[in-house]
Amino acid sequence: MARTGCARPRKAWWWRWRRNPLRRRSDVVEGWIVLAAWVLAVLGGLFAGVGAGLAMEDGLAARRAALHTVSAVLTENADRMATVTTEGSAETVRAKVRWSSPDGSTRTGLARVERGTAAGTSVTVWVDRSGEVVRAPLTAAEARLQSVLTGVLVAAGTAGLVLGGGRLALLRLERRRLRDWETEWARVAPSGGRT
């Protein structure tokens, strides 16, 4: 039994660049806009993502290199309830510590220590070049993960912006096509198409 119904039209690849008497100039422009937007989105996103990831990795490595650990002594019991945070598997509190700086002067500051640590206990704290207590830098694995995530987000954002710009260009082109079509229609059928 013969099959009846509508035949599906064949998909015509690259139709905007093929010679065709019905092809408009705007069809070619649209094809180039789509092609340029996708190429720029892929390449621009790739380069921006890699650049942002490397910059983040370099920045985190520079921060890690600018910090060092010192041995400090806890000057108060670390059993206060205030400012309790969880780092890893241990609860920590901010407590006052004392340490000697490289120039021999005694420094004090607040550092995160495990809750319940008694005064007089030796703890290790991270300090910057000026001798101020800072948070511990990210480990190499954490820095790598943060760099990769930054690169992915920047790549996606860049690609999205480029594709959004391409979409806006296509919308403007479509509006221009409609204006041209309306002008041509008014010229062909000045009465608005009514007889």
DRENPA-3360 file (N, C-alpha, C; in nm, 2 decimals, always signed):
BEGIN
1 = MARTGCAR = +0.08/-0.12/+0.00/+0.00/+0.00/+0.00/+0.09/+0.12/+0.00 ~ +0.05/+0.21/-0.08/+0.13/+0.34/-0.10/+0.11/+0.43/+0.03 ~ +0.22/+0.49/+0.07/+0.21/+0.58/+0.18/+0.17/+0.71/+0.14 ~ +0.07/+0.77/+0.20/+0.02/+0.90/+0.17/+0.06/+1.00/+0.28 ~ +0.07/+1.12/+0.25/+0.10/+1.22/+0.35/+0.20/+1.32/+0.29 ~ +0.24/+1.41/+0.37/+0.33/+1.51/+0.33/+0.47/+1.46/+0.33 ~ +0.54/+1.49/+0.23/+0.68/+1.46/+0.22/+0.76/+1.56/+0.30 ~ +0.86/+1.52/+0.38/+0.94/+1.61/+0.45/+1.04/+1.68/+0.36;
9 = PRKAWWWR = +1.05/+1.81/+0.37/+1.15/+1.88/+0.29/+1.29/+1.84/+0.33 ~ +1.38/+1.83/+0.23/+1.52/+1.80/+0.26/+1.59/+1.92/+0.33 ~ +1.68/+1.89/+0.42/+1.75/+2.00/+0.49/+1.86/+2.04/+0.39 ~ +1.86/+2.17/+0.37/+1.96/+2.23/+0.28/+2.07/+2.30/+0.36 ~ +2.19/+2.23/+0.37/+2.30/+2.29/+0.44/+2.36/+2.40/+0.36 ~ +2.41/+2.50/+0.44/+2.48/+2.62/+0.38/+2.40/+2.69/+0.27 ~ +2.27/+2.69/+0.29/+2.18/+2.75/+0.19/+2.21/+2.90/+0.17 ~ +2.26/+2.97/+0.28/+2.28/+3.11/+0.27/+2.39/+3.15/+0.17;
17 = WRRNPLRR = +2.48/+3.06/+0.15/+2.60/+3.08/+0.06/+2.58/+3.03/-0.08 ~ +2.48/+2.95/-0.10/+2.46/+2.89/-0.23/+2.40/+2.99/-0.33 ~ +2.43/+2.98/-0.45/+2.37/+3.07/-0.55/+2.22/+3.03/-0.57 ~ +2.14/+3.14/-0.56/+1.99/+3.12/-0.56/+1.93/+3.25/-0.60 ~ +1.84/+3.25/-0.70/+1.78/+3.38/-0.74/+1.69/+3.44/-0.63 ~ +1.65/+3.36/-0.54/+1.56/+3.41/-0.43/+1.64/+3.46/-0.31 ~ +1.77/+3.43/-0.31/+1.86/+3.47/-0.19/+1.87/+3.62/-0.19 ~ +1.85/+3.67/-0.07/+1.87/+3.81/-0.05/+2.00/+3.84/+0.00;
25 = RSDVVEGW = +2.05/+3.97/-0.01/+2.17/+4.01/+0.05/+2.17/+3.99/+0.20 ~ +2.06/+4.01/+0.26/+2.05/+4.00/+0.41/+2.06/+3.85/+0.45 ~ +2.03/+3.76/+0.36/+2.05/+3.62/+0.39/+2.20/+3.59/+0.41 ~ +2.28/+3.64/+0.32/+2.42/+3.62/+0.33/+2.48/+3.69/+0.45 ~ +2.43/+3.81/+0.48/+2.48/+3.88/+0.60/+2.44/+3.80/+0.73 ~ +2.32/+3.75/+0.73/+2.28/+3.67/+0.84/+2.37/+3.54/+0.86 ~ +2.40/+3.48/+0.75/+2.49/+3.36/+0.76/+2.62/+3.40/+0.82 ~ +2.68/+3.51/+0.77/+2.81/+3.55/+0.83/+2.80/+3.59/+0.97;
33 = IVLAAWVL = +2.69/+3.66/+1.01/+2.67/+3.69/+1.15/+2.67/+3.57/+1.24 ~ +2.59/+3.47/+1.20/+2.58/+3.34/+1.27/+2.71/+3.28/+1.28 ~ +2.78/+3.26/+1.17/+2.91/+3.20/+1.17/+3.01/+3.27/+1.26 ~ +3.02/+3.41/+1.24/+3.11/+3.48/+1.32/+3.08/+3.48/+1.47 ~ +2.95/+3.48/+1.50/+2.92/+3.48/+1.64/+2.96/+3.34/+1.71 ~ +2.94/+3.23/+1.64/+2.97/+3.10/+1.69/+3.13/+3.08/+1.70 ~ +3.20/+3.13/+1.60/+3.34/+3.12/+1.60/+3.40/+3.20/+1.71 ~ +3.35/+3.33/+1.72/+3.40/+3.42/+1.83/+3.36/+3.37/+1.97;
41 = AVLGGLFA = +3.24/+3.31/+1.98/+3.20/+3.26/+2.11/+3.29/+3.14/+2.15 ~ +3.31/+3.05/+2.06/+3.40/+2.93/+2.10/+3.54/+2.98/+2.13 ~ +3.60/+3.05/+2.03/+3.74/+3.08/+2.05/+3.76/+3.19/+2.16 ~ +3.67/+3.29/+2.16/+3.68/+3.39/+2.26/+3.66/+3.34/+2.40 ~ +3.56/+3.25/+2.41/+3.53/+3.19/+2.54/+3.65/+3.10/+2.58 ~ +3.71/+3.03/+2.49/+3.82/+2.94/+2.52/+3.94/+3.03/+2.57 ~ +3.98/+3.13/+2.49/+4.09/+3.21/+2.53/+4.07/+3.29/+2.66 ~ +3.95/+3.35/+2.67/+3.91/+3.42/+2.80/+3.92/+3.33/+2.92;
49 = GVGAGLAM = +3.86/+3.21/+2.90/+3.86/+3.12/+3.02/+3.99/+3.07/+3.06 ~ +4.08/+3.04/+2.96/+4.21/+2.99/+2.99/+4.29/+3.11/+3.05 ~ +4.28/+3.23/+3.00/+4.35/+3.34/+3.05/+4.30/+3.37/+3.20 ~ +4.17/+3.37/+3.22/+4.12/+3.40/+3.36/+4.17/+3.29/+3.45 ~ +4.17/+3.16/+3.41/+4.21/+3.05/+3.50/+4.36/+3.07/+3.53 ~ +4.44/+3.10/+3.43/+4.58/+3.11/+3.46/+4.61/+3.23/+3.55 ~ +4.54/+3.34/+3.52/+4.56/+3.46/+3.61/+4.52/+3.43/+3.75 ~ +4.41/+3.36/+3.77/+4.36/+3.32/+3.91/+4.47/+3.23/+3.97;
57 = EDGLAARR = +4.52/+3.14/+3.90/+4.62/+3.05/+3.95/+4.75/+3.12/+3.99 ~ +4.79/+3.21/+3.90/+4.91/+3.29/+3.94/+4.89/+3.38/+4.06 ~ +4.77/+3.44/+4.07/+4.73/+3.53/+4.18/+4.73/+3.45/+4.31 ~ +4.67/+3.33/+4.31/+4.67/+3.25/+4.43/+4.81/+3.20/+4.47 ~ +4.89/+3.16/+4.37/+5.03/+3.12/+4.39/+5.11/+3.24/+4.45 ~ +5.09/+3.36/+4.40/+5.16/+3.47/+4.46/+5.12/+3.50/+4.60 ~ +4.99/+3.48/+4.63/+4.94/+3.50/+4.77/+5.00/+3.40/+4.86 ~ +5.00/+3.27/+4.81/+5.06/+3.16/+4.89/+5.21/+3.19/+4.92;
65 = AALHTVSA = +5.28/+3.24/+4.82/+5.42/+3.27/+4.83/+5.45/+3.39/+4.93 ~ +5.35/+3.48/+4.94/+5.37/+3.60/+5.03/+5.34/+3.57/+5.17 ~ +5.28/+3.45/+5.20/+5.25/+3.42/+5.34/+5.34/+3.31/+5.39 ~ +5.36/+3.31/+5.52/+5.44/+3.21/+5.59/+5.38/+3.18/+5.72 ~ +5.42/+3.07/+5.78/+5.37/+3.03/+5.91/+5.47/+3.07/+6.02 ~ +5.41/+3.10/+6.13/+5.50/+3.13/+6.25/+5.44/+3.05/+6.37 ~ +5.52/+3.02/+6.46/+5.47/+2.95/+6.58/+5.43/+3.06/+6.68 ~ +5.31/+3.05/+6.73/+5.26/+3.15/+6.83/+5.21/+3.08/+6.95;
73 = VLTENADR = +5.18/+3.15/+7.06/+5.13/+3.10/+7.18/+5.00/+3.16/+7.21 ~ +4.90/+3.07/+7.24/+4.77/+3.12/+7.27/+4.77/+3.19/+7.41 ~ +4.72/+3.31/+7.41/+4.72/+3.39/+7.54/+4.59/+3.38/+7.61 ~ +4.49/+3.32/+7.56/+4.36/+3.30/+7.63/+4.30/+3.17/+7.59 ~ +4.22/+3.12/+7.68/+4.15/+2.99/+7.65/+4.06/+3.01/+7.53 ~ +4.06/+2.91/+7.44/+3.98/+2.92/+7.32/+3.85/+2.84/+7.34 ~ +3.77/+2.89/+7.44/+3.64/+2.82/+7.47/+3.53/+2.91/+7.46 ~ +3.55/+3.03/+7.40/+3.44/+3.13/+7.39/+3.34/+3.08/+7.29;
81 = MATVTTEG = +3.21/+3.11/+7.31/+3.11/+3.07/+7.22/+3.10/+3.16/+7.09 ~ +3.14/+3.28/+7.10/+3.13/+3.37/+6.99/+3.22/+3.33/+6.88 ~ +3.18/+3.37/+6.76/+3.25/+3.35/+6.63/+3.30/+3.21/+6.61 ~ +3.22/+3.11/+6.64/+3.25/+2.97/+6.61/+3.23/+2.94/+6.47 ~ +3.33/+2.88/+6.40/+3.32/+2.85/+6.26/+3.36/+2.70/+6.25 ~ +3.33/+2.64/+6.14/+3.37/+2.51/+6.11/+3.46/+2.51/+5.99 ~ +3.58/+2.46/+6.02/+3.68/+2.44/+5.91/+3.72/+2.30/+5.90 ~ +3.69/+2.23/+5.79/+3.72/+2.09/+5.78/+3.63/+2.02/+5.88;
89 = SAETVRAK = +3.69/+1.94/+5.97/+3.61/+1.86/+6.06/+3.61/+1.92/+6.20 ~ +3.69/+2.03/+6.23/+3.71/+2.08/+6.36/+3.64/+2.22/+6.37 ~ +3.58/+2.25/+6.49/+3.52/+2.38/+6.51/+3.63/+2.47/+6.56 ~ +3.63/+2.59/+6.51/+3.74/+2.68/+6.54/+3.68/+2.81/+6.60 ~ +3.75/+2.88/+6.68/+3.71/+3.01/+6.73/+3.83/+3.10/+6.71 ~ +3.80/+3.23/+6.72/+3.91/+3.33/+6.71/+3.95/+3.36/+6.85 ~ +4.08/+3.35/+6.87/+4.14/+3.37/+7.00/+4.27/+3.45/+6.98 ~ +4.31/+3.52/+7.09/+4.43/+3.60/+7.09/+4.56/+3.52/+7.10;
97 = VRWSSPDG = +4.65/+3.55/+7.01/+4.78/+3.47/+7.01/+4.89/+3.58/+7.01 ~ +5.01/+3.53/+7.05/+5.13/+3.61/+7.06/+5.25/+3.54/+6.99 ~ +5.32/+3.61/+6.91/+5.44/+3.55/+6.84/+5.55/+3.66/+6.83 ~ +5.67/+3.62/+6.79/+5.78/+3.71/+6.77/+5.79/+3.73/+6.62 ~ +5.81/+3.85/+6.58/+5.83/+3.88/+6.44/+5.97/+3.87/+6.40 ~ +6.01/+3.86/+6.27/+6.15/+3.85/+6.24/+6.24/+3.96/+6.29 ~ +6.19/+4.08/+6.32/+6.27/+4.18/+6.37/+6.29/+4.17/+6.52 ~ +6.23/+4.07/+6.59/+6.24/+4.05/+6.73/+6.13/+4.11/+6.81;
105 = STRTGLAR = +6.05/+4.19/+6.76/+5.94/+4.25/+6.84/+5.83/+4.14/+6.86 ~ +5.76/+4.16/+6.97/+5.65/+4.07/+7.00/+5.52/+4.13/+6.94 ~ +5.44/+4.04/+6.88/+5.32/+4.08/+6.81/+5.20/+4.00/+6.87 ~ +5.09/+4.06/+6.86/+4.96/+3.99/+6.91/+4.86/+4.01/+6.80 ~ +4.77/+3.92/+6.80/+4.66/+3.92/+6.70/+4.56/+3.81/+6.73 ~ +4.45/+3.81/+6.65/+4.35/+3.71/+6.66/+4.37/+3.61/+6.55 ~ +4.36/+3.48/+6.59/+4.38/+3.37/+6.49/+4.28/+3.27/+6.52 ~ +4.25/+3.19/+6.42/+4.16/+3.08/+6.43/+4.23/+2.96/+6.49;
113 = VERGTAAG = +4.17/+2.91/+6.60/+4.23/+2.79/+6.67/+4.12/+2.69/+6.70 ~ +4.15/+2.57/+6.73/+4.05/+2.47/+6.76/+3.99/+2.51/+6.90 ~ +3.86/+2.49/+6.90/+3.78/+2.52/+7.02/+3.82/+2.43/+7.13 ~ +3.84/+2.49/+7.25/+3.88/+2.41/+7.37/+4.03/+2.41/+7.39 ~ +4.11/+2.48/+7.31/+4.25/+2.48/+7.33/+4.28/+2.58/+7.45 ~ +4.37/+2.53/+7.53/+4.40/+2.61/+7.66/+4.50/+2.71/+7.63 ~ +4.50/+2.82/+7.72/+4.60/+2.93/+7.71/+4.74/+2.87/+7.73 ~ +4.84/+2.92/+7.66/+4.98/+2.87/+7.67/+5.01/+2.76/+7.57;
121 = TSVTVWVD = +4.91/+2.72/+7.49/+4.94/+2.61/+7.39/+5.00/+2.68/+7.27 ~ +5.10/+2.61/+7.22/+5.17/+2.65/+7.10/+5.08/+2.62/+6.97 ~ +5.05/+2.72/+6.89/+4.97/+2.70/+6.77/+5.05/+2.76/+6.65 ~ +5.02/+2.72/+6.53/+5.08/+2.77/+6.41/+4.98/+2.86/+6.34 ~ +5.03/+2.98/+6.31/+4.94/+3.08/+6.24/+5.01/+3.13/+6.12 ~ +4.93/+3.18/+6.02/+4.98/+3.23/+5.90/+4.98/+3.38/+5.91 ~ +5.10/+3.44/+5.86/+5.11/+3.59/+5.86/+5.16/+3.63/+5.73 ~ +5.13/+3.76/+5.70/+5.17/+3.81/+5.57/+5.31/+3.88/+5.59;
129 = RSGEVVRA = +5.36/+3.95/+5.49/+5.49/+4.01/+5.50/+5.50/+4.12/+5.60 ~ +5.38/+4.19/+5.63/+5.38/+4.29/+5.73/+5.37/+4.24/+5.87 ~ +5.35/+4.11/+5.88/+5.34/+4.05/+6.01/+5.20/+4.04/+6.06 ~ +5.10/+4.07/+5.98/+4.96/+4.06/+6.03/+4.91/+3.91/+6.01 ~ +4.83/+3.87/+6.10/+4.77/+3.73/+6.09/+4.66/+3.73/+5.98 ~ +4.67/+3.63/+5.90/+4.58/+3.61/+5.79/+4.52/+3.47/+5.79 ~ +4.42/+3.45/+5.71/+4.37/+3.31/+5.69/+4.47/+3.23/+5.62 ~ +4.47/+3.10/+5.64/+4.56/+3.01/+5.57/+4.53/+3.01/+5.42;
137 = PLTAAEAR = +4.63/+3.01/+5.34/+4.61/+3.02/+5.19/+4.54/+2.89/+5.14 ~ +4.49/+2.89/+5.03/+4.43/+2.77/+4.97/+4.54/+2.67/+4.94 ~ +4.51/+2.54/+4.95/+4.61/+2.44/+4.92/+4.62/+2.44/+4.76 ~ +4.72/+2.37/+4.71/+4.74/+2.37/+4.57/+4.62/+2.31/+4.50 ~ +4.56/+2.20/+4.56/+4.45/+2.14/+4.49/+4.33/+2.24/+4.50 ~ +4.31/+2.31/+4.61/+4.20/+2.40/+4.62/+4.22/+2.52/+4.52 ~ +4.34/+2.56/+4.51/+4.37/+2.67/+4.41/+4.35/+2.63/+4.27 ~ +4.38/+2.51/+4.24/+4.36/+2.45/+4.10/+4.21/+2.45/+4.07;
145 = LQSVLTGV = +4.13/+2.40/+4.17/+3.99/+2.39/+4.15/+3.93/+2.53/+4.13 ~ +3.97/+2.62/+4.21/+3.92/+2.76/+4.20/+3.95/+2.82/+4.07 ~ +4.08/+2.79/+4.02/+4.12/+2.85/+3.89/+4.04/+2.79/+3.78 ~ +4.01/+2.66/+3.78/+3.94/+2.59/+3.68/+3.79/+2.64/+3.68 ~ +3.73/+2.65/+3.80/+3.60/+2.71/+3.80/+3.59/+2.85/+3.75 ~ +3.69/+2.93/+3.79/+3.69/+3.07/+3.74/+3.70/+3.07/+3.58 ~ +3.79/+2.98/+3.53/+3.80/+2.98/+3.38/+3.68/+2.93/+3.32 ~ +3.61/+2.83/+3.37/+3.48/+2.79/+3.31/+3.38/+2.90/+3.32;
153 = LVAAGTAG = +3.36/+2.97/+3.43/+3.27/+3.07/+3.44/+3.30/+3.19/+3.34 ~ +3.42/+3.23/+3.33/+3.46/+3.33/+3.24/+3.44/+3.29/+3.09 ~ +3.47/+3.17/+3.06/+3.45/+3.12/+2.93/+3.30/+3.12/+2.89 ~ +3.22/+3.07/+2.98/+3.07/+3.07/+2.96/+3.02/+3.21/+2.95 ~ +3.06/+3.30/+3.03/+3.01/+3.43/+3.03/+3.05/+3.50/+2.90 ~ +3.18/+3.48/+2.86/+3.22/+3.54/+2.73/+3.15/+3.49/+2.61 ~ +3.13/+3.36/+2.61/+3.05/+3.30/+2.50/+2.91/+3.35/+2.50 ~ +2.85/+3.36/+2.62/+2.71/+3.41/+2.63/+2.70/+3.55/+2.58;
161 = LVLGGGRL = +2.80/+3.64/+2.61/+2.80/+3.78/+2.57/+2.81/+3.78/+2.42 ~ +2.90/+3.71/+2.36/+2.92/+3.71/+2.22/+2.79/+3.66/+2.14 ~ +2.74/+3.55/+2.19/+2.62/+3.50/+2.13/+2.50/+3.59/+2.15 ~ +2.49/+3.66/+2.26/+2.39/+3.76/+2.28/+2.40/+3.87/+2.19 ~ +2.53/+3.92/+2.17/+2.55/+4.02/+2.07/+2.52/+3.98/+1.93 ~ +2.54/+3.86/+1.89/+2.51/+3.81/+1.76/+2.36/+3.80/+1.75 ~ +2.29/+3.76/+1.85/+2.14/+3.76/+1.85/+2.08/+3.90/+1.83 ~ +2.14/+3.99/+1.90/+2.09/+4.13/+1.88/+2.11/+4.18/+1.74;
169 = ALLRLERR = +2.23/+4.14/+1.68/+2.25/+4.18/+1.54/+2.15/+4.12/+1.45 ~ +2.12/+3.99/+1.48/+2.02/+3.92/+1.39/+1.88/+3.99/+1.41 ~ +1.85/+4.03/+1.53/+1.72/+4.10/+1.55/+1.71/+4.23/+1.47 ~ +1.82/+4.30/+1.48/+1.82/+4.43/+1.40/+1.81/+4.40/+1.25 ~ +1.88/+4.30/+1.20/+1.87/+4.26/+1.06/+1.73/+4.22/+1.03 ~ +1.66/+4.15/+1.11/+1.53/+4.11/+1.09/+1.43/+4.23/+1.08 ~ +1.45/+4.32/+1.17/+1.37/+4.44/+1.17/+1.39/+4.52/+1.04 ~ +1.52/+4.52/+0.99/+1.55/+4.59/+0.87/+1.48/+4.52/+0.75;
177 = RLRDWETE = +1.48/+4.39/+0.75/+1.42/+4.31/+0.65/+1.27/+4.34/+0.64 ~ +1.20/+4.34/+0.76/+1.06/+4.37/+0.77/+1.03/+4.51/+0.72 ~ +1.12/+4.61/+0.75/+1.09/+4.74/+0.70/+1.11/+4.75/+0.55 ~ +1.21/+4.68/+0.49/+1.23/+4.67/+0.35/+1.11/+4.60/+0.28 ~ +1.07/+4.49/+0.34/+0.95/+4.42/+0.29/+0.83/+4.51/+0.29 ~ +0.81/+4.58/+0.39/+0.69/+4.67/+0.40/+0.70/+4.78/+0.30 ~ +0.82/+4.83/+0.28/+0.84/+4.94/+0.17/+0.81/+4.88/+0.04 ~ +0.86/+4.76/+0.01/+0.84/+4.70/-0.12/+0.69/+4.67/-0.14;
185 = WARVAPSG = +0.62/+4.62/-0.04/+0.48/+4.59/-0.05/+0.40/+4.71/-0.07 ~ +0.44/+4.82/-0.01/+0.36/+4.95/-0.03/+0.38/+5.00/-0.17 ~ +0.50/+4.97/-0.23/+0.52/+5.01/-0.37/+0.44/+4.92/-0.46 ~ +0.43/+4.79/-0.44/+0.36/+4.70/-0.53/+0.21/+4.71/-0.51 ~ +0.17/+4.72/-0.39/+0.02/+4.73/-0.36/-0.01/+4.86/-0.28 ~ -0.01/+4.97/-0.34/-0.03/+5.10/-0.27/-0.16/+5.10/-0.19 ~ -0.26/+5.03/-0.22/-0.39/+5.04/-0.15/-0.39/+4.95/-0.03 ~ -0.27/+4.89/+0.01/-0.27/+4.80/+0.13/-0.31/+4.66/+0.09;
193 = GRT = -0.32/+4.63/-0.04/-0.35/+4.49/-0.08/-0.50/+4.48/-0.10 ~ -0.58/+4.58/-0.07/-0.73/+4.57/-0.09/-0.77/+4.60/-0.24 ~ -0.86/+4.53/-0.29/-0.91/+4.56/-0.42/-1.03/+4.64/-0.42;
% end
